[in-house]
Amino acid sequence: MGMKFTQLQCKEVICVSDGRRLGFVSDVLVEVPEGSVTAIVVPGPCRVLGVAGRHDDFIIPWKCICRIGPDIVLVDTKPDECRVPRRKPGLPF
């Protein structure tokens, strides 16, 4: 079964271990020579009413995805292990 990125982008990510809502898929990481998806990126939760930016992003490996449904993506991982600091706007990777 194939899926477009835009179909994946509007799905909410939920951790099956604790039922925590992590957010919505915003991006994917792709292995360039092979063209395979290696992880999904979920932006961290907003700070203070969304004005003070966001917390760290979640980079969830593709192998941790249990199920992709019509509305949600279920992942089996510990969210704290998937946290990656957000890069500053305007700076390269």
Phi and psi restraints in degrees (range 20) as a CNS / XPLOR table:
assign (resid 1 and name C) (resid 2 and name N)
       (resid 2 and name CA) (resid 2 and name C) 1.0 -102.3 20.0 2
assign (resid 2 and name N) (resid 2 and name CA)
       (resid 2 and name C) (resid 3 and name N) 1.0 160.6 20.0 2
assign (resid 2 and name C) (resid 3 and name N)
       (resid 3 and name CA) (resid 3 and name C) 1.0 -149.6 20.0 2
assign (resid 3 and name N) (resid 3 and name CA)
       (resid 3 and name C) (resid 4 and name N) 1.0 137.0 20.0 2
assign (resid 3 and name C) (resid 4 and name N)
       (resid 4 and name CA) (resid 4 and name C) 1.0 -80.5 20.0 2
assign (resid 4 and name N) (resid 4 and name CA)
       (resid 4 and name C) (resid 5 and name N) 1.0 153.5 20.0 2
assign (resid 4 and name C) (resid 5 and name N)
       (resid 5 and name CA) (resid 5 and name C) 1.0 -60.3 20.0 2
assign (resid 5 and name N) (resid 5 and name CA)
       (resid 5 and name C) (resid 6 and name N) 1.0 -38.4 20.0 2
assign (resid 5 and name C) (resid 6 and name N)
       (resid 6 and name CA) (resid 6 and name C) 1.0 -64.2 20.0 2
assign (resid 6 and name N) (resid 6 and name CA)
       (resid 6 and name C) (resid 7 and name N) 1.0 -28.5 20.0 2
assign (resid 6 and name C) (resid 7 and name N)
       (resid 7 and name CA) (resid 7 and name C) 1.0 -73.5 20.0 2
assign (resid 7 and name N) (resid 7 and name CA)
       (resid 7 and name C) (resid 8 and name N) 1.0 -35.7 20.0 2
assign (resid 7 and name C) (resid 8 and name N)
       (resid 8 and name CA) (resid 8 and name C) 1.0 -74.5 20.0 2
assign (resid 8 and name N) (resid 8 and name CA)
       (resid 8 and name C) (resid 9 and name N) 1.0 -32.5 20.0 2
assign (resid 8 and name C) (resid 9 and name N)
       (resid 9 and name CA) (resid 9 and name C) 1.0 -64.1 20.0 2
assign (resid 9 and name N) (resid 9 and name CA)
       (resid 9 and name C) (resid 10 and name N) 1.0 -28.2 20.0 2
assign (resid 9 and name C) (resid 10 and name N)
       (resid 10 and name CA) (resid 10 and name C) 1.0 -94.7 20.0 2
assign (resid 10 and name N) (resid 10 and name CA)
       (resid 10 and name C) (resid 11 and name N) 1.0 13.3 20.0 2
assign (resid 10 and name C) (resid 11 and name N)
       (resid 11 and name CA) (resid 11 and name C) 1.0 -98.6 20.0 2
assign (resid 11 and name N) (resid 11 and name CA)
       (resid 11 and name C) (resid 12 and name N) 1.0 142.5 20.0 2
assign (resid 11 and name C) (resid 12 and name N)
       (resid 12 and name CA) (resid 12 and name C) 1.0 -85.8 20.0 2
assign (resid 12 and name N) (resid 12 and name CA)
       (resid 12 and name C) (resid 13 and name N) 1.0 142.5 20.0 2
assign (resid 12 and name C) (resid 13 and name N)
       (resid 13 and name CA) (resid 13 and name C) 1.0 -103.6 20.0 2
assign (resid 13 and name N) (resid 13 and name CA)
       (resid 13 and name C) (resid 14 and name N) 1.0 127.5 20.0 2
assign (resid 13 and name C) (resid 14 and name N)
       (resid 14 and name CA) (resid 14 and name C) 1.0 -127.0 20.0 2
assign (resid 14 and name N) (resid 14 and name CA)
       (resid 14 and name C) (resid 15 and name N) 1.0 134.3 20.0 2
assign (resid 14 and name C) (resid 15 and name N)
       (resid 15 and name CA) (resid 15 and name C) 1.0 -84.9 20.0 2
assign (resid 15 and name N) (resid 15 and name CA)
       (resid 15 and name C) (resid 16 and name N) 1.0 124.1 20.0 2
assign (resid 15 and name C) (resid 16 and name N)
       (resid 16 and name CA) (resid 16 and name C) 1.0 -74.9 20.0 2
assign (resid 16 and name N) (resid 16 and name CA)
       (resid 16 and name C) (resid 17 and name N) 1.0 -22.4 20.0 2
assign (resid 16 and name C) (resid 17 and name N)
       (resid 17 and name CA) (resid 17 and name C) 1.0 -69.8 20.0 2
assign (resid 17 and name N) (resid 17 and name CA)
       (resid 17 and name C) (resid 18 and name N) 1.0 -36.5 20.0 2
assign (resid 17 and name C) (resid 18 and name N)
       (resid 18 and name CA) (resid 18 and name C) 1.0 -129.7 20.0 2
assign (resid 18 and name N) (resid 18 and name CA)
       (resid 18 and name C) (resid 19 and name N) 1.0 2.0 20.0 2
assign (resid 18 and name C) (resid 19 and name N)
       (resid 19 and name CA) (resid 19 and name C) 1.0 74.4 20.0 2
assign (resid 19 and name N) (resid 19 and name CA)
       (resid 19 and name C) (resid 20 and name N) 1.0 10.9 20.0 2
assign (resid 19 and name C) (resid 20 and name N)
       (resid 20 and name CA) (resid 20 and name C) 1.0 -73.1 20.0 2
assign (resid 20 and name N) (resid 20 and name CA)
       (resid 20 and name C) (resid 21 and name N) 1.0 137.3 20.0 2
assign (resid 20 and name C) (resid 21 and name N)
       (resid 21 and name CA) (resid 21 and name C) 1.0 -86.7 20.0 2
assign (resid 21 and name N) (resid 21 and name CA)
       (resid 21 and name C) (resid 22 and name N) 1.0 118.2 20.0 2
assign (resid 21 and name C) (resid 22 and name N)
       (resid 22 and name CA) (resid 22 and name C) 1.0 -89.8 20.0 2
assign (resid 22 and name N) (resid 22 and name CA)
       (resid 22 and name C) (resid 23 and name N) 1.0 -26.2 20.0 2
assign (resid 22 and name C) (resid 23 and name N)
       (resid 23 and name CA) (resid 23 and name C) 1.0 134.0 20.0 2
assign (resid 23 and name N) (resid 23 and name CA)
       (resid 23 and name C) (resid 24 and name N) 1.0 -159.1 20.0 2
assign (resid 23 and name C) (resid 24 and name N)
       (resid 24 and name CA) (resid 24 and name C) 1.0 -112.0 20.0 2
assign (resid 24 and name N) (resid 24 and name CA)
       (resid 24 and name C) (resid 25 and name N) 1.0 145.8 20.0 2
assign (resid 24 and name C) (resid 25 and name N)
       (resid 25 and name CA) (resid 25 and name C) 1.0 -62.0 20.0 2
assign (resid 25 and name N) (resid 25 and name CA)
       (resid 25 and name C) (resid 26 and name N) 1.0 128.0 20.0 2
assign (resid 25 and name C) (resid 26 and name N)
       (resid 26 and name CA) (resid 26 and name C) 1.0 -112.8 20.0 2
assign (resid 26 and name N) (resid 26 and name CA)
       (resid 26 and name C) (resid 27 and name N) 1.0 -23.4 20.0 2
assign (resid 26 and name C) (resid 27 and name N)
       (resid 27 and name CA) (resid 27 and name C) 1.0 -160.8 20.0 2
assign (resid 27 and name N) (resid 27 and name CA)
       (resid 27 and name C) (resid 28 and name N) 1.0 168.7 20.0 2
assign (resid 27 and name C) (resid 28 and name N)
       (resid 28 and name CA) (resid 28 and name C) 1.0 -130.0 20.0 2
assign (resid 28 and name N) (resid 28 and name CA)
       (resid 28 and name C) (resid 29 and name N) 1.0 153.5 20.0 2
assign (resid 28 and name C) (resid 29 and name N)
       (resid 29 and name CA) (resid 29 and name C) 1.0 -103.8 20.0 2
assign (resid 29 and name N) (resid 29 and name CA)
       (resid 29 and name C) (resid 30 and name N) 1.0 129.8 20.0 2
assign (resid 29 and name C) (resid 30 and name N)
       (resid 30 and name CA) (resid 30 and name C) 1.0 -119.6 20.0 2
assign (resid 30 and name N) (resid 30 and name CA)
       (resid 30 and name C) (resid 31 and name N) 1.0 135.5 20.0 2
assign (resid 30 and name C) (resid 31 and name N)
       (resid 31 and name CA) (resid 31 and name C) 1.0 -79.0 20.0 2
assign (resid 31 and name N) (resid 31 and name CA)
       (resid 31 and name C) (resid 32 and name N) 1.0 113.1 20.0 2
assign (resid 31 and name C) (resid 32 and name N)
       (resid 32 and name CA) (resid 32 and name C) 1.0 -62.9 20.0 2
assign (resid 32 and name N) (resid 32 and name CA)
       (resid 32 and name C) (resid 33 and name N) 1.0 -52.8 20.0 2
assign (resid 32 and name C) (resid 33 and name N)
       (resid 33 and name CA) (resid 33 and name C) 1.0 -61.9 20.0 2
assign (resid 33 and name N) (resid 33 and name CA)
       (resid 33 and name C) (resid 34 and name N) 1.0 -38.3 20.0 2
assign (resid 33 and name C) (resid 34 and name N)
       (resid 34 and name CA) (resid 34 and name C) 1.0 -86.5 20.0 2
assign (resid 34 and name N) (resid 34 and name CA)
       (resid 34 and name C) (resid 35 and name N) 1.0 -28.4 20.0 2
assign (resid 34 and name C) (resid 35 and name N)
       (resid 35 and name CA) (resid 35 and name C) 1.0 77.7 20.0 2
assign (resid 35 and name N) (resid 35 and name CA)
       (resid 35 and name C) (resid 36 and name N) 1.0 22.6 20.0 2
assign (resid 35 and name C) (resid 36 and name N)
       (resid 36 and name CA) (resid 36 and name C) 1.0 -101.0 20.0 2
assign (resid 36 and name N) (resid 36 and name CA)
       (resid 36 and name C) (resid 37 and name N) 1.0 145.7 20.0 2
assign (resid 36 and name C) (resid 37 and name N)
       (resid 37 and name CA) (resid 37 and name C) 1.0 -78.9 20.0 2
assign (resid 37 and name N) (resid 37 and name CA)
       (resid 37 and name C) (resid 38 and name N) 1.0 127.1 20.0 2
assign (resid 37 and name C) (resid 38 and name N)
       (resid 38 and name CA) (resid 38 and name C) 1.0 -104.6 20.0 2
assign (resid 38 and name N) (resid 38 and name CA)
       (resid 38 and name C) (resid 39 and name N) 1.0 -23.9 20.0 2
assign (resid 38 and name C) (resid 39 and name N)
       (resid 39 and name CA) (resid 39 and name C) 1.0 -162.9 20.0 2
assign (resid 39 and name N) (resid 39 and name CA)
       (resid 39 and name C) (resid 40 and name N) 1.0 161.6 20.0 2
assign (resid 39 and name C) (resid 40 and name N)
       (resid 40 and name CA) (resid 40 and name C) 1.0 -112.1 20.0 2
assign (resid 40 and name N) (resid 40 and name CA)
       (resid 40 and name C) (resid 41 and name N) 1.0 152.5 20.0 2
assign (resid 40 and name C) (resid 41 and name N)
       (resid 41 and name CA) (resid 41 and name C) 1.0 -114.6 20.0 2
assign (resid 41 and name N) (resid 41 and name CA)
       (resid 41 and name C) (resid 42 and name N) 1.0 128.6 20.0 2
assign (resid 41 and name C) (resid 42 and name N)
       (resid 42 and name CA) (resid 42 and name C) 1.0 -122.8 20.0 2
assign (resid 42 and name N) (resid 42 and name CA)
       (resid 42 and name C) (resid 43 and name N) 1.0 120.1 20.0 2
assign (resid 42 and name C) (resid 43 and name N)
       (resid 43 and name CA) (resid 43 and name C) 1.0 -62.5 20.0 2
assign (resid 43 and name N) (resid 43 and name CA)
       (resid 43 and name C) (resid 44 and name N) 1.0 144.6 20.0 2
assign (resid 43 and name C) (resid 44 and name N)
       (resid 44 and name CA) (resid 44 and name C) 1.0 -67.7 20.0 2
assign (resid 44 and name N) (resid 44 and name CA)
       (resid 44 and name C) (resid 45 and name N) 1.0 165.7 20.0 2
assign (resid 44 and name C) (resid 45 and name N)
       (resid 45 and name CA) (resid 45 and name C) 1.0 -65.6 20.0 2
assign (resid 45 and name N) (resid 45 and name CA)
       (resid 45 and name C) (resid 46 and name N) 1.0 154.6 20.0 2
assign (resid 45 and name C) (resid 46 and name N)
       (resid 46 and name CA) (resid 46 and name C) 1.0 -70.4 20.0 2
assign (resid 46 and name N) (resid 46 and name CA)
       (resid 46 and name C) (resid 47 and name N) 1.0 150.3 20.0 2
assign (resid 46 and name C) (resid 47 and name N)
       (resid 47 and name CA) (resid 47 and name C) 1.0 -95.7 20.0 2
assign (resid 47 and name N) (resid 47 and name CA)
       (resid 47 and name C) (resid 48 and name N) 1.0 160.3 20.0 2
assign (resid 47 and name C) (resid 48 and name N)
       (resid 48 and name CA) (resid 48 and name C) 1.0 14.7 20.0 2
assign (resid 48 and name N) (resid 48 and name CA)
       (resid 48 and name C) (resid 49 and name N) 1.0 83.4 20.0 2
assign (resid 48 and name C) (resid 49 and name N)
       (resid 49 and name CA) (resid 49 and name C) 1.0 56.2 20.0 2
assign (resid 49 and name N) (resid 49 and name CA)
       (resid 49 and name C) (resid 50 and name N) 1.0 22.7 20.0 2
assign (resid 49 and name C) (resid 50 and name N)
       (resid 50 and name CA) (resid 50 and name C) 1.0 78.7 20.0 2
assign (resid 50 and name N) (resid 50 and name CA)
       (resid 50 and name C) (resid 51 and name N) 1.0 0.4 20.0 2
assign (resid 50 and name C) (resid 51 and name N)
       (resid 51 and name CA) (resid 51 and name C) 1.0 -85.1 20.0 2
assign (resid 51 and name N) (resid 51 and name CA)
       (resid 51 and name C) (resid 52 and name N) 1.0 -33.1 20.0 2
assign (resid 51 and name C) (resid 52 and name N)
       (resid 52 and name CA) (resid 52 and name C) 1.0 -93.7 20.0 2
assign (resid 52 and name N) (resid 52 and name CA)
       (resid 52 and name C) (resid 53 and name N) 1.0 21.3 20.0 2
assign (resid 52 and name C) (resid 53 and name N)
       (resid 53 and name CA) (resid 53 and name C) 1.0 89.3 20.0 2
assign (resid 53 and name N) (resid 53 and name CA)
       (resid 53 and name C) (resid 54 and name N) 1.0 -156.7 20.0 2
assign (resid 53 and name C) (resid 54 and name N)
       (resid 54 and name CA) (resid 54 and name C) 1.0 -127.8 20.0 2
assign (resid 54 and name N) (resid 54 and name CA)
       (resid 54 and name C) (resid 55 and name N) 1.0 161.3 20.0 2
assign (resid 54 and name C) (resid 55 and name N)
       (resid 55 and name CA) (resid 55 and name C) 1.0 -77.3 20.0 2
assign (resid 55 and name N) (resid 55 and name CA)
       (resid 55 and name C) (resid 56 and name N) 1.0 -177.5 20.0 2
assign (resid 55 and name C) (resid 56 and name N)
       (resid 56 and name CA) (resid 56 and name C) 1.0 -59.3 20.0 2
assign (resid 56 and name N) (resid 56 and name CA)
       (resid 56 and name C) (resid 57 and name N) 1.0 150.5 20.0 2
assign (resid 56 and name C) (resid 57 and name N)
       (resid 57 and name CA) (resid 57 and name C) 1.0 -78.4 20.0 2
assign (resid 57 and name N) (resid 57 and name CA)
       (resid 57 and name C) (resid 58 and name N) 1.0 161.6 20.0 2
assign (resid 57 and name C) (resid 58 and name N)
       (resid 58 and name CA) (resid 58 and name C) 1.0 -105.8 20.0 2
assign (resid 58 and name N) (resid 58 and name CA)
       (resid 58 and name C) (resid 59 and name N) 1.0 124.2 20.0 2
assign (resid 58 and name C) (resid 59 and name N)
       (resid 59 and name CA) (resid 59 and name C) 1.0 -108.6 20.0 2
assign (resid 59 and name N) (resid 59 and name CA)
       (resid 59 and name C) (resid 60 and name N) 1.0 107.3 20.0 2
assign (resid 59 and name C) (resid 60 and name N)
       (resid 60 and name CA) (resid 60 and name C) 1.0 -105.7 20.0 2
assign (resid 60 and name N) (resid 60 and name CA)
       (resid 60 and name C) (resid 61 and name N) 1.0 117.1 20.0 2
assign (resid 60 and name C) (resid 61 and name N)
       (resid 61 and name CA) (resid 61 and name C) 1.0 -59.1 20.0 2
assign (resid 61 and name N) (resid 61 and name CA)
       (resid 61 and name C) (resid 62 and name N) 1.0 145.0 20.0 2
assign (resid 61 and name C) (resid 62 and name N)
       (resid 62 and name CA) (resid 62 and name C) 1.0 -58.5 20.0 2
assign (resid 62 and name N) (resid 62 and name CA)
       (resid 62 and name C) (resid 63 and name N) 1.0 -34.5 20.0 2
assign (resid 62 and name C) (resid 63 and name N)
       (resid 63 and name CA) (resid 63 and name C) 1.0 -66.0 20.0 2
assign (resid 63 and name N) (resid 63 and name CA)
       (resid 63 and name C) (resid 64 and name N) 1.0 -16.8 20.0 2
assign (resid 63 and name C) (resid 64 and name N)
       (resid 64 and name CA) (resid 64 and name C) 1.0 -86.9 20.0 2
assign (resid 64 and name N) (resid 64 and name CA)
       (resid 64 and name C) (resid 65 and name N) 1.0 -5.8 20.0 2
assign (resid 64 and name C) (resid 65 and name N)
       (resid 65 and name CA) (resid 65 and name C) 1.0 -78.7 20.0 2
assign (resid 65 and name N) (resid 65 and name CA)
       (resid 65 and name C) (resid 66 and name N) 1.0 122.2 20.0 2
assign (resid 65 and name C) (resid 66 and name N)
       (resid 66 and name CA) (resid 66 and name C) 1.0 -86.4 20.0 2
assign (resid 66 and name N) (resid 66 and name CA)
       (resid 66 and name C) (resid 67 and name N) 1.0 -45.5 20.0 2
assign (resid 66 and name C) (resid 67 and name N)
       (resid 67 and name CA) (resid 67 and name C) 1.0 -155.4 20.0 2
assign (resid 67 and name N) (resid 67 and name CA)
       (resid 67 and name C) (resid 68 and name N) 1.0 140.1 20.0 2
assign (resid 67 and name C) (resid 68 and name N)
       (resid 68 and name CA) (resid 68 and name C) 1.0 -113.7 20.0 2
assign (resid 68 and name N) (resid 68 and name CA)
       (resid 68 and name C) (resid 69 and name N) 1.0 113.0 20.0 2
assign (resid 68 and name C) (resid 69 and name N)
       (resid 69 and name CA) (resid 69 and name C) 1.0 -102.0 20.0 2
assign (resid 69 and name N) (resid 69 and name CA)
       (resid 69 and name C) (resid 70 and name N) 1.0 -174.0 20.0 2
assign (resid 69 and name C) (resid 70 and name N)
       (resid 70 and name CA) (resid 70 and name C) 1.0 -66.1 20.0 2
assign (resid 70 and name N) (resid 70 and name CA)
       (resid 70 and name C) (resid 71 and name N) 1.0 -27.0 20.0 2
assign (resid 70 and name C) (resid 71 and name N)
       (resid 71 and name CA) (resid 71 and name C) 1.0 -122.7 20.0 2
assign (resid 71 and name N) (resid 71 and name CA)
       (resid 71 and name C) (resid 72 and name N) 1.0 -23.5 20.0 2
assign (resid 71 and name C) (resid 72 and name N)
       (resid 72 and name CA) (resid 72 and name C) 1.0 -134.1 20.0 2
assign (resid 72 and name N) (resid 72 and name CA)
       (resid 72 and name C) (resid 73 and name N) 1.0 162.3 20.0 2
assign (resid 72 and name C) (resid 73 and name N)
       (resid 73 and name CA) (resid 73 and name C) 1.0 -119.6 20.0 2
assign (resid 73 and name N) (resid 73 and name CA)
       (resid 73 and name C) (resid 74 and name N) 1.0 121.9 20.0 2
assign (resid 73 and name C) (resid 74 and name N)
       (resid 74 and name CA) (resid 74 and name C) 1.0 -95.1 20.0 2
assign (resid 74 and name N) (resid 74 and name CA)
       (resid 74 and name C) (resid 75 and name N) 1.0 128.7 20.0 2
assign (resid 74 and name C) (resid 75 and name N)
       (resid 75 and name CA) (resid 75 and name C) 1.0 -122.6 20.0 2
assign (resid 75 and name N) (resid 75 and name CA)
       (resid 75 and name C) (resid 76 and name N) 1.0 145.4 20.0 2
assign (resid 75 and name C) (resid 76 and name N)
       (resid 76 and name CA) (resid 76 and name C) 1.0 -113.8 20.0 2
assign (resid 76 and name N) (resid 76 and name CA)
       (resid 76 and name C) (resid 77 and name N) 1.0 87.8 20.0 2
assign (resid 76 and name C) (resid 77 and name N)
       (resid 77 and name CA) (resid 77 and name C) 1.0 -156.6 20.0 2
assign (resid 77 and name N) (resid 77 and name CA)
       (resid 77 and name C) (resid 78 and name N) 1.0 165.6 20.0 2
assign (resid 77 and name C) (resid 78 and name N)
       (resid 78 and name CA) (resid 78 and name C) 1.0 -92.6 20.0 2
assign (resid 78 and name N) (resid 78 and name CA)
       (resid 78 and name C) (resid 79 and name N) 1.0 116.5 20.0 2
assign (resid 78 and name C) (resid 79 and name N)
       (resid 79 and name CA) (resid 79 and name C) 1.0 -54.6 20.0 2
assign (resid 79 and name N) (resid 79 and name CA)
       (resid 79 and name C) (resid 80 and name N) 1.0 -35.0 20.0 2
assign (resid 79 and name C) (resid 80 and name N)
       (resid 80 and name CA) (resid 80 and name C) 1.0 -67.2 20.0 2
assign (resid 80 and name N) (resid 80 and name CA)
       (resid 80 and name C) (resid 81 and name N) 1.0 -25.6 20.0 2
assign (resid 80 and name C) (resid 81 and name N)
       (resid 81 and name CA) (resid 81 and name C) 1.0 -79.3 20.0 2
assign (resid 81 and name N) (resid 81 and name CA)
       (resid 81 and name C) (resid 82 and name N) 1.0 -16.6 20.0 2
assign (resid 81 and name C) (resid 82 and name N)
       (resid 82 and name CA) (resid 82 and name C) 1.0 -99.2 20.0 2
assign (resid 82 and name N) (resid 82 and name CA)
       (resid 82 and name C) (resid 83 and name N) 1.0 -0.4 20.0 2
assign (resid 82 and name C) (resid 83 and name N)
       (resid 83 and name CA) (resid 83 and name C) 1.0 -71.1 20.0 2
assign (resid 83 and name N) (resid 83 and name CA)
       (resid 83 and name C) (resid 84 and name N) 1.0 135.1 20.0 2
assign (resid 83 and name C) (resid 84 and name N)
       (resid 84 and name CA) (resid 84 and name C) 1.0 -132.3 20.0 2
assign (resid 84 and name N) (resid 84 and name CA)
       (resid 84 and name C) (resid 85 and name N) 1.0 131.2 20.0 2
assign (resid 84 and name C) (resid 85 and name N)
       (resid 85 and name CA) (resid 85 and name C) 1.0 -57.9 20.0 2
assign (resid 85 and name N) (resid 85 and name CA)
       (resid 85 and name C) (resid 86 and name N) 1.0 139.7 20.0 2
assign (resid 85 and name C) (resid 86 and name N)
       (resid 86 and name CA) (resid 86 and name C) 1.0 -70.4 20.0 2
assign (resid 86 and name N) (resid 86 and name CA)
       (resid 86 and name C) (resid 87 and name N) 1.0 140.6 20.0 2
assign (resid 86 and name C) (resid 87 and name N)
       (resid 87 and name CA) (resid 87 and name C) 1.0 -83.0 20.0 2
assign (resid 87 and name N) (resid 87 and name CA)
       (resid 87 and name C) (resid 88 and name N) 1.0 153.4 20.0 2
assign (resid 87 and name C) (resid 88 and name N)
       (resid 88 and name CA) (resid 88 and name C) 1.0 -72.7 20.0 2
assign (resid 88 and name N) (resid 88 and name CA)
       (resid 88 and name C) (resid 89 and name N) 1.0 138.9 20.0 2
assign (resid 88 and name C) (resid 89 and name N)
       (resid 89 and name CA) (resid 89 and name C) 1.0 -59.2 20.0 2
assign (resid 89 and name N) (resid 89 and name CA)
       (resid 89 and name C) (resid 90 and name N) 1.0 139.6 20.0 2
assign (resid 89 and name C) (resid 90 and name N)
       (resid 90 and name CA) (resid 90 and name C) 1.0 88.9 20.0 2
assign (resid 90 and name N) (resid 90 and name CA)
       (resid 90 and name C) (resid 91 and name N) 1.0 -9.1 20.0 2
assign (resid 90 and name C) (resid 91 and name N)
       (resid 91 and name CA) (resid 91 and name C) 1.0 -101.0 20.0 2
assign (resid 91 and name N) (resid 91 and name CA)
       (resid 91 and name C) (resid 92 and name N) 1.0 143.9 20.0 2
assign (resid 91 and name C) (resid 92 and name N)
       (resid 92 and name CA) (resid 92 and name C) 1.0 -69.3 20.0 2
assign (resid 92 and name N) (resid 92 and name CA)
       (resid 92 and name C) (resid 93 and name N) 1.0 165.7 20.0 2
